């Protein structure tokens, strides 16, 4: 029986970003980032079909380019960073659909609630950088309902407009480095 060597790829945070987008007042979109995160992908060599993925982000590192809003997002109204300092994702499947496209399914834990989510992953290719590090890139996207995870705060304007939509779009660009 053949033994396949597992390859571990770690996220390079200097060449990656974790972004979310939420409709504000239904008329515009607010973009936010998690600035501190880590993750890895474990594959059979350079074959990513069936790989396992782990990811975590520090809730306190949230940045929407407005400190007052960031403070509100970190509060018990939303993420409750004091009690739930991290969000985590652990894959259950990573399935290759064609040369570029994968479906990534796993358990997302946010604010103490763990639910399955399915995301799209687009393979960006592989390259060796100037320092001899073997890199691979993926662009991951999907959406979720924030209220499913207990981020229930809402408000309505005097005119009846919703202040923050329930749907959150995720957009994650990752560059991973092959570990020795």
Secondary structure, DSSP 8 states (H G I E B T S, - for coil): -----EEEEEE-GGG-EEEEEEEETTTEEEEEEE-SEEEEEEEETTEEEEEEEEEEEEGGGEE-S-HHHHHHHHSTTTT-TTT--EEEEEEEEEEE-SSSEEEEEEEEEETTEEEEEEEEEEEEEEEE-TTS-EEEEEEEEEEEEGGGGT-----B-TTS-BSEEEEEEEEEEEEEEE--
